[in-house]
Amino acid sequence: MKAVLLDADTLGDDIDLAPIREVVSELRVFGTTSPAQLAEHAGDADLLLTNKVQLGEAIMAGRKGLLVMATGTNNVDLAAAKARGIPVLNVNNYGTASVAQHTLMLLLTLAAKLPLYQQELTAGAWQQSPFFCLMGNKTLELAGKTLVLVGSGTLGSEVARLAEAFGMTVKFAARPGNAEDTRPSLDNLLSDADALSFHCPLTEQTRHLLNAERLAAIKPGCLVVNCARGGVIDELAALDALKAGRLGGLAVDVLPVEPPREGHPLLDALAEPLNLIVTPHSAWISPEARQNIVNITANNIRSLL
């Protein structure tokens, strides 16, 4: 089987592709592939490996497998692949430890009001303090507080395990759009939530799941973390709630458009005295997680063979 990796640069330059090379007869690697380069780069490869390169029906003739080196498969025309009988295999649960760690880091940072204290330190407030510490921003002790999670898969479950280690009570909200899920709805849990974290896919049922209406009903001072997908929360409404003091803190690792070449209000707001964190979709990027992508992809190819 001949294989081609179309966008290796998106996985970093420190991953070892040996597991994939061991299961194919030939592996050609391209750092990036533009739409205009796709046909040339794909060549006569039996297997196309992609992280984010779009694979439409026009490139599928003669292929024996499409390997998505990510969890989401929205960059592949799945209907066309199915019609042609071409398997599409993705990677799941490759970054559970990395994303869960990042989520807890964001939650802990918000609880400590670190963004606000860092701004005060930069302004020289500690040097001018009348006594030994700064304490103008009230912190939150997580022990005994309630964390509401939206998403109860492998990732949500790992976040729950870590949060419980800090003494938090964890409650899972019912999956939006699933009428058979008997757990409490998000609406019923909002008044209990000292912290709210999202670990669900972006679907029509989850788009703007945290909207202005729910933000008006949320427990005052709640910390909100989104490491799922941009658009799961209404970022502009959440920013308004943060500025109004309704939220105790807001942290996102994702935005609706990535990279945000046209900017975004959350990025602009980082200069303001707010308990706000934006990370550049980096929850998944630990070397271990990225190597897991390679290893799982190699296993996927092995299953095809």
N, C-alpha and C positions, 0 to 999 in steps of 0.2 A: 504494500500500500504506500503510495506517495502522498505526502502531506505537506501543507503550506500553512505557516502561521503568519497571519496578515498584519497584525499590529502588536508586535512584541514589546514595543516601547511602553505601552500602557500597563505592562506588568512589571516594569522596572528592569534595570540592567544587572541585578544580582541574583536572578533566579537561575536554576540549573535545569536545562531542558533535556538532560540525559534520559530521564524516565520516558519521555516521548520518543526520543531517537531510538530507544531500545525496542520499541514496538512497531516501528514503521521502517520501510526500506529506504526512504529518503525524506528528509525534512528540510524544506527551504524556509528561511526566516526573513521577514521584512519588518523593519521598525514601525513603519506606518504604511497605510494603503489608502489613497484617495479614491473616490468613485471612478475617476478617469483611469486609474492604475489597476483597478480590480481584475479585469479580464487578463491583463498581462501577468500580474502577480499570481493569480490563481492557476494559470496555465493548464496543464493536464492532470493536476493533483486529484487524487481520489477523495482526499479528506481536506476540508477547509476548516481551519482553526481561527476563531475570531473572538476578540473581547467585545469590541464596540463597532467594528466594521459592519455595515449593512449588507445583508445577503438577500437579494431578491431572486425572483424566478429566473431571470436572464442568466444567472451565473450557475444554475443548478444542474444543467444538463451533464450527464456522465458522472456526477459525484456519487460517492458511496456513503458519505456521512458528513454532517455539519456539526462541528464541535464548538460549542459556545463556552468560552473560558470565563464565565460569570454565571450568576444565578438567573438573571433576567434573560429572556429570549425574545424581547421585543424588537431586536435588530435583525430578526430572521423572519421571512415570509413563511410562517408555519403551514399555512394552508397549501401553498405551492409545494413545499417539501413533502407534505403528506400525500398530495395528489401524485407526486412522482415516486413515492415509496422510499424517500430518503430519510434515514433516521436523523433526528436532531437531539443531541445530548448536551446537557449543561452540567454545571458543578453546583452542588448544594452543600451547605454547612461547612464550607472551607474556612470561613473566617469567624466562627462562633466566638472563640476566645478573644480574638482581636477586637471585634465589635462590642462584645459585652464589656471588656475592659475599658474601651473608649467611652461607652455609655456611663459607666460608673465614674470615670474621671470627670465627665461633664457634670454629672449629678453632684459629686463631691465639691467640685469647683464652684458651682452655683450656691450650694449650701453654705460654703465658707465666704460667700460674697467676694471671691478673689478678684473678679474684674474691677469691682469698685475700689478695693483696697490697693490694687496695683496702680490704678489711676491716681489715688491719693499719694502713694509713695513717689510716683513720678513727679508730682507737683510739690514734693517736699513737705508734706503734711506731718510726717513722723518727727522730723527735725524740730517742728514748731509745736509739738504736742506738749501740754502742760504737765503730763505725767508719762509713764513708761510705755504706754501702748496706745493704739488707736482702736476705738470700739464704737464708732458712730454708725456702722452698718451692722445691724443685728444678724448674726449667723443662725443657721438652723442645724440642730443636732438630729441626725437621721434616725437614731435609735428611738423606737416607739412610734415613728411616723408611718404613714400609709403611702405605699407606692402603687399606683394603678398602672397596669401594663395593657397595651393594646397590641395583641400578637402573642400567642402562646405556643409558638413552635419551638424549635431547638434553641434559637437565639433568645426569644423571650424567656424561656425557661432558665437559661443560663444567667440572664440578667436578674431573674428572680432569686436564684441561688446566691448570687453575690450580694444582692440587696439584703437578703435575710441574714447574711453574715454580719451586716452592720446593725442588725436588730430591727429592721423594718418589717412591717406587715405588708404582704404583697397580695393584691387582688387583681385578677384578670377580668377584663371586660369581654363581653360576648363579641364574637366575630361579626362585624357589620355585614348585613345581607344574608346571614345564615339563620333562618327562622328556627332551626332545630337546636341552636345553641341556647342552653338554659341558664347560662351564667348571667349575672346582672349586666344591663346595658351600660354603655359609657355614661349616658345621661344620669343613670341612677347612682353612679360612683363618683361623679364630679365633686359633689359636696364633701366627700370623704378624703379626696386626694390631696396629700401634702406634696406629692410629686407625681408626674404623669409622663410616661415614656412610650414612644411608638416603635413597634417592630413588626409592621404589617406591610404587605405590598400596596402599591398605588393602583387602585381600581376605581370604577365609577362609584362603588359603595364607600370607598375610603377617601376619596378626594375631598379636601377641606373638611375632614372629619372633626377637627377642632376648628370651629368657625366662630364668628362674632357672637352668635346666640349662645353657644356652649361656653365661650369665654366669659360671658356675662353671668353664667350660672356656676362657674368654677369656684372652688374654695379660695378665698382671698389668700394671697401669698404663695400659691402653688408654684412649684418649679416644673417647667415643661422642657422635655428633651425629645428631639426628633433625630434619630439615626436611621430612619426608614427610607423614605423618598420625599423629595421636595414636592409640595402640593398636598401631602397628607394633612398638614396643618395649613390654615390660611395665615401665611407668614405676616402679611400686613396687619391683619386683625390682631395677631399675637403681639406684634410690636406695639400697636396702639394700647393693648391691655397692659403691657409692660410699662410703657411710659405713664399710663394712668395709675400705676401702682396696684393693678388688679393681680398681676403675676408677680411672684417673688423673684423669678429669674427665667431666662429663656436661653436654650442652647440648641443649635442645629448643626448637623454635619452635612446637610444636603439642601440644595435650592432647586426650584422648578426648572431652571435652565443652567446647565453646567458645561463648560465654565461660564460664569456670569459676565460675558464680555460687555454687555450693556450696563453692568452694575446692578445693584439691588439695594433697596432701602435698608435691609439689615446690615449690609456692609457699611453704608453711610453712618448708621447709628452706632457703630463701634467707637466712634470718637466721642460719643456722649456719655455722661455719667450714669450708665445703666448696667444692671447685672445681666449682661448679654455676652454670649460666646458664639462665634461662628468658626467652625473648622472646615477645611476644604475637601470634603468627602474623603477624609483620611482614616475613618474608623477601621477600614479593611486592610490597610497597607502594611501591616507588620510583615517582615520577611517570611515568618512561618506561614502566615495565611496565604501569601502569594505563591509560596512553594507548594502549598496544598492544592492550589488550582492546577498546577502542572501535574502533580501526582494523580489527582482525580481524573484529569483529562486523559492521562496515559491509561488509567483503568477503563475509562469509557471507550477508548480506541481498542483496548484489549477485548472488551465485551463485543465490539463489532466484529472483530476477527474471529 
